[in-house]
Amino acid sequence: SFTCISGKTVAQVALRWLVQQKVVSSVIIGATSVQQLEDNMGAGSGWALTDEEVRHVFKYSVCMQRLETESK
Protein backbone atom coordinates (compact mmCIF):
# COMPACT_ATOMS: atom_id res chain seq x y z
CA SER A 1 0.00 0.00 0.00
CA PHE A 2 1.03 3.62 -0.37
CA THR A 3 1.26 4.14 3.37
CA CYS A 4 4.02 1.53 3.42
CA ILE A 5 5.92 3.43 0.75
CA SER A 6 6.77 6.45 2.84
CA GLY A 7 4.67 6.48 6.00
CA LYS A 8 2.28 8.98 4.42
CA THR A 9 -1.43 8.76 3.63
CA VAL A 10 -2.72 7.80 0.19
CA ALA A 11 -3.80 11.41 -0.41
CA GLN A 12 -0.36 12.73 0.53
CA VAL A 13 1.39 10.27 -1.77
CA ALA A 14 -0.98 11.05 -4.65
CA LEU A 15 -0.52 14.79 -4.26
CA ARG A 16 3.24 14.45 -3.86
CA TRP A 17 3.38 12.31 -7.01
CA LEU A 18 1.57 15.06 -8.91
CA VAL A 19 3.89 17.76 -7.56
CA GLN A 20 6.94 15.78 -8.68
CA GLN A 21 5.71 15.40 -12.29
CA LYS A 22 7.58 17.72 -14.66
CA VAL A 23 4.45 18.37 -16.73
CA VAL A 24 2.44 19.55 -13.70
CA SER A 25 2.84 23.25 -12.94
CA SER A 26 0.49 23.37 -9.95
CA VAL A 27 -1.89 21.22 -7.95
CA ILE A 28 -5.23 22.60 -6.81
CA ILE A 29 -6.73 20.88 -3.81
CA GLY A 30 -10.21 21.13 -2.39
CA ALA A 31 -10.74 20.31 1.25
CA THR A 32 -14.09 19.90 2.94
CA SER A 33 -12.70 19.79 6.47
CA VAL A 34 -9.75 21.05 8.46
CA GLN A 35 -8.57 17.46 8.87
CA GLN A 36 -8.57 16.92 5.11
CA LEU A 37 -6.72 20.21 4.57
CA GLU A 38 -4.07 19.24 7.12
CA ASP A 39 -3.70 15.83 5.48
CA ASN A 40 -3.31 17.44 2.04
CA MET A 41 -0.76 19.90 3.38
CA GLY A 42 1.32 16.90 4.47
CA ALA A 43 2.16 16.44 0.79
CA GLY A 44 4.13 19.68 0.85
CA SER A 45 7.84 20.26 1.10
CA GLY A 46 10.16 18.39 3.40
CA TRP A 47 9.93 15.01 1.71
CA ALA A 48 9.83 13.49 -1.76
CA LEU A 49 9.03 10.17 -3.32
CA THR A 50 12.03 8.18 -4.48
CA ASP A 51 12.31 7.29 -8.16
CA GLU A 52 11.20 3.76 -7.30
CA GLU A 53 8.15 5.03 -5.42
CA VAL A 54 7.22 7.32 -8.33
CA ARG A 55 7.36 4.33 -10.70
CA HIS A 56 5.26 2.25 -8.28
CA VAL A 57 2.55 4.91 -8.08
CA PHE A 58 2.54 5.30 -11.87
CA LYS A 59 2.24 1.55 -12.43
CA TYR A 60 -0.60 1.37 -9.90
CA SER A 61 -2.48 4.23 -11.58
CA VAL A 62 -2.15 2.57 -15.00
CA CYS A 63 -3.52 -0.70 -13.59
CA MET A 64 -6.47 1.11 -12.00
CA GLN A 65 -7.25 2.91 -15.26
CA ARG A 66 -7.29 -0.42 -17.10
CA LEU A 67 -9.62 -1.97 -14.54
CA GLU A 68 -12.01 0.97 -14.76
CA THR A 69 -12.01 0.83 -18.57
CA GLU A 70 -12.61 -2.92 -18.63
CA SER A 71 -15.49 -2.69 -16.15
CA LYS A 72 -17.47 -0.29 -18.36
All heavy atoms as an XYZ file, in Angstrom:
554
protein
N       0.839     -1.189      0.000
C       0.000      0.000      0.000
C       0.879      1.245      0.000
O       2.056      1.195      0.314
C      -0.926     -0.005      1.209
O      -0.233      0.398      2.359
N       0.266      2.380     -0.305
C       1.033      3.622     -0.374
C       1.540      4.046      0.996
O       2.572      4.669      1.097
C       0.185      4.738     -0.979
C      -0.114      4.528     -2.425
C      -1.375      4.767     -2.920
C       0.858      4.080     -3.298
C      -1.653      4.574     -4.264
C       0.592      3.879     -4.635
C      -0.674      4.133     -5.117
N       0.802      3.734      2.049
C       1.257      4.142      3.367
C       2.556      3.432      3.728
O       3.356      3.959      4.477
C       0.196      3.874      4.444
O      -0.193      2.509      4.394
C      -1.009      4.760      4.247
N       2.773      2.248      3.176
C       4.018      1.531      3.425
C       5.180      2.141      2.645
O       6.325      1.967      3.013
C       3.874      0.054      3.038
S       2.732     -0.845      4.087
N       4.867      2.842      1.581
C       5.918      3.426      0.750
C       6.728      4.440      1.533
O       7.934      4.416      1.534
C       5.321      4.106     -0.506
C       4.801      3.051     -1.461
C       6.362      4.966     -1.199
C       4.125      3.629     -2.677
N       6.033      5.362      2.207
C       6.767      6.453      2.836
C       6.186      6.887      4.176
O       6.563      7.927      4.680
C       6.803      7.653      1.882
O       5.486      8.028      1.564
N       5.279      6.108      4.724
C       4.673      6.483      5.997
C       3.683      7.617      5.874
O       3.341      8.257      6.858
N       3.228      7.902      4.676
C       2.276      8.982      4.419
C       0.922      8.387      4.041
O       0.807      7.207      3.722
C       2.773      9.878      3.276
C       4.124     10.504      3.512
C       4.067     11.538      4.606
C       5.403     12.238      4.777
N       5.378     13.246      5.810
N      -0.107      9.222      4.032
C      -1.426      8.758      3.629
C      -1.500      8.634      2.107
O      -0.641      9.166      1.383
C      -2.525      9.729      4.096
O      -2.381     10.964      3.389
C      -2.466      9.961      5.596
N      -2.533      7.958      1.641
C      -2.722      7.802      0.195
C      -2.862      9.173     -0.458
O      -2.269      9.435     -1.512
C      -3.951      6.914     -0.109
C      -4.255      6.891     -1.595
C      -3.730      5.503      0.414
N      -3.626     10.062      0.152
C      -3.803     11.409     -0.411
C      -2.471     12.152     -0.494
O      -2.180     12.807     -1.501
C      -4.798     12.202      0.441
N      -1.662     12.053      0.536
C      -0.363     12.725      0.532
C       0.544     12.180     -0.561
O       1.207     12.941     -1.264
C       0.307     12.589      1.897
C      -0.371     13.384      2.981
C       0.147     13.053      4.358
O       0.733     12.009      4.590
N      -0.085     13.957      5.301
N       0.551     10.873     -0.723
C       1.388     10.266     -1.769
C       0.890     10.686     -3.143
O       1.686     11.044     -4.018
C       1.423      8.727     -1.631
C       2.100      8.083     -2.825
C       2.128      8.328     -0.344
N      -0.424     10.668     -3.344
C      -0.978     11.045     -4.648
C      -0.655     12.502     -4.982
O      -0.230     12.805     -6.108
C      -2.484     10.820     -4.649
N      -0.831     13.387     -4.022
C      -0.523     14.793     -4.263
C       0.972     15.007     -4.482
O       1.384     15.772     -5.362
C      -1.014     15.652     -3.094
C      -2.531     15.780     -2.978
C      -2.908     16.439     -1.658
C      -3.111     16.546     -4.155
N       1.787     14.320     -3.704
C       3.244     14.451     -3.856
C       3.675     13.954     -5.233
O       4.539     14.540     -5.881
C       3.966     13.676     -2.751
C       5.437     13.917     -2.705
C       5.696     15.320     -2.202
N       6.901     15.826     -2.833
C       7.285     17.082     -2.792
N       6.572     17.964     -2.159
N       8.369     17.463     -3.386
N       3.070     12.850     -5.680
C       3.383     12.308     -7.009
C       3.075     13.354     -8.069
O       3.877     13.583     -8.981
C       2.582     11.026     -7.250
C       2.886     10.374     -8.554
C       3.931      9.541     -8.819
C       2.152     10.504     -9.781
N       3.881      9.133    -10.145
C       2.805      9.715    -10.741
C       1.015     11.199    -10.139
C       2.335      9.610    -12.049
C       0.548     11.095    -11.440
C       1.219     10.301    -12.376
N       1.926     14.020     -7.947
C       1.572     15.057     -8.910
C       2.583     16.202     -8.888
O       3.029     16.668     -9.933
C       0.178     15.620     -8.608
C      -0.991     14.756     -9.023
C      -2.286     15.311     -8.448
C      -1.077     14.655    -10.536
N       2.949     16.649     -7.709
C       3.887     17.762     -7.563
C       5.234     17.433     -8.209
O       5.885     18.305     -8.788
C       4.065     18.124     -6.069
C       5.239     19.058     -5.849
C       2.784     18.719     -5.512
N       5.635     16.177     -8.149
C       6.938     15.778     -8.684
C       6.930     15.533    -10.195
O       7.990     15.322    -10.788
C       7.433     14.524     -7.957
C       7.884     14.805     -6.546
C       8.437     13.590     -5.841
O       8.126     13.384     -4.687
N       9.250     12.777     -6.483
N       5.773     15.595    -10.840
C       5.712     15.399    -12.285
C       6.146     16.673    -13.000
O       5.671     17.765    -12.693
C       4.290     15.014    -12.722
C       3.781     13.738    -12.096
C       4.710     12.571    -12.353
O       4.953     12.183    -13.494
N       5.234     12.003    -11.286
N       7.039     16.550    -13.959
C       7.579     17.719    -14.660
C       6.509     18.447    -15.464
O       6.626     19.647    -15.680
C       8.725     17.295    -15.567
C       9.932     16.843    -14.788
C      11.057     16.391    -15.683
C      12.206     15.924    -14.804
N      13.212     15.223    -15.519
N       5.484     17.749    -15.909
C       4.445     18.373    -16.728
C       3.365     19.060    -15.897
O       2.477     19.705    -16.447
C       3.786     17.347    -17.681
C       4.796     16.796    -18.672
C       3.133     16.231    -16.894
N       3.428     18.935    -14.581
C       2.435     19.553    -13.700
C       3.009     20.844    -13.136
O       4.033     20.834    -12.447
C       2.040     18.589    -12.552
C       1.077     19.262    -11.592
C       1.438     17.307    -13.113
N       2.338     21.967    -13.427
C       2.845     23.247    -12.940
C       2.271     23.617    -11.576
O       2.891     24.355    -10.812
C       2.554     24.358    -13.945
O       1.155     24.451    -14.161
N       1.078     23.122    -11.265
C       0.494     23.372     -9.946
C      -0.569     22.322     -9.655
O      -1.084     21.679    -10.555
C      -0.111     24.773     -9.863
O      -1.203     24.868    -10.756
N      -0.874     22.171     -8.386
C      -1.893     21.223     -7.952
C      -2.909     22.004     -7.129
O      -2.548     22.689     -6.180
C      -1.284     20.088     -7.097
C      -2.366     19.153     -6.599
C      -0.240     19.318     -7.900
N      -4.167     21.918     -7.531
C      -5.233     22.604     -6.812
C      -5.976     21.570     -5.984
O      -6.449     20.564     -6.511
C      -6.198     23.305     -7.791
C      -5.433     24.332     -8.621
C      -7.357     23.940     -7.030
C      -6.236     24.932     -9.752
N      -6.053     21.819     -4.687
C      -6.732     20.877     -3.809
C      -8.020     21.511     -3.295
O      -8.145     22.732     -3.206
C      -5.845     20.450     -2.622
C      -5.415     21.662     -1.791
C      -4.631     19.684     -3.109
C      -4.719     21.311     -0.507
N      -8.968     20.662     -2.988
C     -10.212     21.127     -2.386
C     -10.443     20.329     -1.119
O     -10.498     19.105     -1.171
N     -10.548     20.998     -0.022
C     -10.737     20.307      1.247
C     -12.111     20.660      1.799
O     -12.545     21.812      1.716
C      -9.647     20.701      2.234
N     -12.778     19.669      2.357
C     -14.090     19.900      2.938
C     -14.048     19.939      4.469
O     -15.068     20.137      5.099
C     -15.088     18.821      2.483
O     -14.567     17.535      2.841
C     -15.299     18.878      0.970
N     -12.858     19.731      5.019
C     -12.704     19.794      6.471
C     -11.274     20.216      6.802
O     -10.373     20.118      5.964
C     -12.995     18.439      7.112
O     -11.983     17.502      6.761
N     -11.092     20.671      8.014
C      -9.753     21.051      8.463
C      -8.837     19.832      8.456
O      -7.667     19.924      8.050
C      -9.809     21.695      9.869
C      -8.408     21.929     10.411
C     -10.595     22.990      9.835
N      -9.368     18.683      8.856
C      -8.569     17.459      8.875
C      -8.087     17.104      7.473
O      -6.926     16.749      7.279
C      -9.388     16.308      9.456
C      -8.614     15.000      9.523
C      -9.455     13.868     10.095
O     -10.634     14.033     10.395
N      -8.846     12.710     10.224
N      -8.961     17.222      6.486
C      -8.566     16.924      5.105
C      -7.531     17.931      4.617
O      -6.566     17.562      3.941
C      -9.785     16.939      4.196
C      -9.487     16.477      2.788
C     -10.703     16.490      1.903
O     -11.665     17.217      2.140
N     -10.675     15.685      0.863
N      -7.692     19.193      4.960
C      -6.718     20.213      4.574
C      -5.355     19.919      5.182
O      -4.331     19.972      4.494
C      -7.198     21.595      5.001
C      -6.244     22.752      4.702
C      -5.999     22.893      3.213
C      -6.791     24.046      5.291
N      -5.343     19.571      6.468
C      -4.072     19.244      7.124
C      -3.418     18.022      6.488
O      -2.203     17.986      6.301
C      -4.303     19.017      8.618
C      -4.624     20.292      9.373
C      -5.038     20.057     10.818
O      -5.301     18.894     11.202
O      -5.108     21.053     11.564
N      -4.231     17.022      6.138
C      -3.699     15.832      5.478
C      -3.089     16.204      4.125
O      -1.975     15.802      3.800
C      -4.798     14.787      5.306
C      -4.292     13.487      4.722
O      -3.199     13.027      5.135
O      -4.980     12.911      3.853
N      -3.819     17.013      3.348
C      -3.312     17.437      2.045
C      -2.023     18.252      2.173
O      -1.109     18.117      1.360
C      -4.365     18.248      1.299
C      -5.537     17.414      0.838
O      -5.481     16.185      0.828
N      -6.614     18.071      0.473
N      -1.951     19.077      3.191
C      -0.757     19.899      3.384
C       0.464     19.036      3.712
O       1.594     19.456      3.493
C      -0.987     20.941      4.480
C      -2.080     21.955      4.140
S      -1.823     22.808      2.578
C      -0.410     23.793      2.997
N       0.230     17.828      4.193
C       1.318     16.904      4.471
C       2.046     16.441      3.220
O       3.088     15.804      3.294
N       1.500     16.783      2.056
C       2.164     16.440      0.794
C       3.174     17.509      0.393
O       3.864     17.361     -0.613
C       1.124     16.273     -0.316
N       3.256     18.558      1.179
C       4.130     19.681      0.854
C       5.599     19.358      0.962
O       6.027     18.202      0.956
N       6.381     20.404      1.086
C       7.836     20.261      1.097
C       8.320     19.512      2.326
O       7.593     19.318      3.287
C       8.484     21.636      1.030
O       8.129     22.384      2.163
N       9.557     19.106      2.280
C      10.156     18.387      3.396
C      10.348     16.915      3.128
O      11.023     16.233      3.881
N       9.747     16.413      2.068
C       9.933     15.010      1.706
C       9.619     14.846      0.222
O       8.994     15.697     -0.395
C       9.053     14.087      2.545
C       7.572     14.191      2.260
C       6.726     15.183      2.662
C       6.787     13.281      1.500
N       5.465     14.942      2.216
C       5.462     13.773      1.495
C       7.050     12.095      0.833
C       4.422     13.126      0.839
C       6.004     11.457      0.191
C       4.715     11.961      0.193
N      10.088     13.782     -0.347
C       9.834     13.488     -1.759
C       9.772     11.979     -1.940
O      10.352     11.219     -1.163
C      10.940     14.073     -2.634
N       9.047     11.574     -2.957
C       9.025     10.166     -3.322
C      10.338      9.820     -4.016
O      10.875     10.621     -4.784
C       7.864      9.876     -4.276
C       6.455     10.067     -3.723
C       5.435     10.006     -4.849
C       6.142      9.023     -2.676
N      10.841      8.638     -3.761
C      12.032      8.177     -4.479
C      11.629      7.837     -5.908
O      10.437      7.711     -6.218
C      12.628      6.928     -3.816
O      11.679      5.850     -3.942
C      12.964      7.169     -2.347
N      12.604      7.670     -6.782
C      12.307      7.287     -8.162
C      11.528      5.975     -8.203
O      10.601      5.819     -8.996
C      13.596      7.151     -8.974
C      14.263      8.494     -9.228
O      13.587      9.538     -9.091
O      15.461      8.498     -9.564
N      11.891      5.041     -7.347
C      11.199      3.756     -7.304
C       9.739      3.931     -6.864
O       8.838      3.314     -7.422
C      11.915      2.805     -6.352
C      11.295      1.427     -6.296
C      12.047      0.489     -5.355
O      13.202      0.762     -5.007
O      11.435     -0.518     -4.977
N       9.514      4.780     -5.883
C       8.150      5.035     -5.417
C       7.319      5.715     -6.497
O       6.141      5.386     -6.688
C       8.180      5.875     -4.144
C       8.724      5.121     -2.950
C       9.025      6.009     -1.763
O       9.240      7.226     -1.933
O       9.063      5.469     -0.642
N       7.919      6.649     -7.229
C       7.220      7.317     -8.334
C       6.798      6.286     -9.377
O       5.660      6.298     -9.855
C       8.101      8.422     -8.967
C       7.507      8.924    -10.268
C       8.300      9.565     -7.981
N       7.695      5.377     -9.724
C       7.363      4.326    -10.700
C       6.241      3.435    -10.175
O       5.344      3.046    -10.915
C       8.606      3.496    -11.034
C       9.584      4.205    -11.954
C      10.673      3.265    -12.470
N      11.479      2.695    -11.391
C      12.553      3.276    -10.869
N      12.949      4.447    -11.328
N      13.234      2.698     -9.909
N       6.282      3.101     -8.888
C       5.261      2.246     -8.283
C       3.886      2.920     -8.366
O       2.902      2.282     -8.747
C       5.617      1.946     -6.830
C       4.600      1.127     -6.116
N       4.500     -0.234     -6.296
C       3.633      1.471     -5.247
C       3.496     -0.683     -5.546
N       2.962      0.331     -4.905
N       3.817      4.190     -8.030
C       2.547      4.915     -8.081
C       2.044      4.984     -9.518
O       0.862      4.780     -9.791
C       2.679      6.329     -7.473
C       1.411      7.138     -7.686
C       3.020      6.234     -5.994
N       2.935      5.240    -10.468
C       2.545      5.302    -11.872
C       2.000      3.955    -12.340
O       0.945      3.892    -12.977
C       3.724      5.732    -12.745
C       3.374      5.781    -14.203
C       2.621      6.824    -14.708
C       3.778      4.772    -15.058
C       2.277      6.863    -16.058
C       3.441      4.800    -16.402
C       2.691      5.848    -16.898
N       2.699      2.881    -12.024
C       2.240      1.547    -12.433
C       0.883      1.232    -11.821
O       0.012      0.682    -12.468
C       3.264      0.483    -12.056
C       4.465      0.482    -12.970
C       5.590     -0.471    -12.669
C       5.393     -1.584    -11.739
N       6.581     -2.419    -11.535
N       0.679      1.611    -10.559
C      -0.598      1.374     -9.895
C      -1.713      2.156    -10.590
O      -2.794      1.627    -10.825
C      -0.511      1.775     -8.426
C      -1.800      1.560     -7.679
C      -2.158      0.299     -7.227
C      -2.661      2.620     -7.431
C      -3.343      0.098     -6.545
C      -3.846      2.423     -6.752
C      -4.180      1.170     -6.319
O      -5.355      0.975     -5.645
N      -1.450      3.407    -10.943
C      -2.483      4.228    -11.580
C      -2.852      3.680    -12.953
O      -4.015      3.690    -13.338
C      -2.045      5.687    -11.679
O      -0.988      5.846    -12.589
N      -1.876      3.162    -13.691
C      -2.151      2.572    -15.000
C      -3.021      1.330    -14.836
O      -3.996      1.144    -15.572
C      -0.839      2.237    -15.747
C      -1.105      1.371    -16.964
C      -0.116      3.513    -16.140
N      -2.717      0.499    -13.851
C      -3.524     -0.697    -13.590
C      -4.951     -0.323    -13.231
O      -5.900     -0.950    -13.701
C      -2.911     -1.528    -12.460
S      -1.388     -2.354    -12.918
N      -5.123      0.693    -12.404
C      -6.466      1.114    -12.004
C      -7.240      1.662    -13.192
O      -8.436      1.391    -13.344
C      -6.406      2.157    -10.890
C      -5.884      1.611     -9.570
S      -6.793      0.156     -8.962
C      -8.388      0.874     -8.664
N      -6.589      2.399    -14.074
C      -7.254      2.911    -15.262
C      -7.722      1.773    -16.147
O      -8.830      1.807    -16.694
C      -6.316      3.835    -16.053
C      -6.079      5.154    -15.375
C      -5.029      5.984    -16.098
O      -4.484      5.583    -17.129
N      -4.732      7.146    -15.553
N      -6.907      0.749    -16.288
C      -7.289     -0.416    -17.099
C      -8.494     -1.119    -16.501
O      -9.414     -1.501    -17.221
C      -6.120     -1.390    -17.223
C      -5.055     -0.929    -18.161
C      -3.979     -1.991    -18.329
N      -2.878     -1.464    -19.085
C      -1.627     -1.821    -18.947
N      -1.295     -2.747    -18.048
N      -0.685     -1.303    -19.676
N      -8.496     -1.308    -15.198
C      -9.622     -1.969    -14.535
C     -10.915     -1.158    -14.714
O     -11.973     -1.745    -14.960
C      -9.330     -2.164    -13.048
C      -8.297     -3.231    -12.694
C      -7.987     -3.194    -11.212
C      -8.787     -4.613    -13.100
N     -10.826      0.126    -14.587
C     -12.012      0.973    -14.764
C     -12.522      0.898    -16.202
O     -13.722      0.824    -16.430
C     -11.692      2.426    -14.394
C     -11.524      2.635    -12.915
C     -11.155      4.065    -12.562
O     -11.152      4.935    -13.459
O     -10.832      4.294    -11.386
N     -11.619      0.910    -17.164
C     -12.006      0.829    -18.573
C     -12.650     -0.513    -18.875
O     -13.673     -0.581    -19.567
C     -10.774      1.049    -19.478
O     -10.203      2.326    -19.169
C     -11.149      0.996    -20.934
N     -12.081     -1.587    -18.364
C     -12.606     -2.921    -18.625
C     -13.960     -3.155    -17.956
O     -14.760     -3.950    -18.441
C     -11.610     -3.981    -18.136
C     -10.349     -4.025    -18.964
C      -9.284     -4.932    -18.370
O      -9.509     -5.529    -17.306
O      -8.192     -5.022    -18.976
N     -14.231     -2.467    -16.864
C     -15.490     -2.693    -16.149
C     -16.665     -1.928    -16.770
O     -17.797     -2.139    -16.378
C     -15.340     -2.312    -14.674
O     -15.151     -0.917    -14.545
N     -16.393     -1.066    -17.717
C     -17.473     -0.287    -18.358
C     -18.129     -1.028    -19.475
O     -17.741     -1.911    -20.058
C     -16.921      1.047    -18.879
C     -16.544      1.964    -17.749
C     -16.046      3.278    -18.281
C     -15.675      4.185    -17.120
N     -15.193      5.455    -17.541
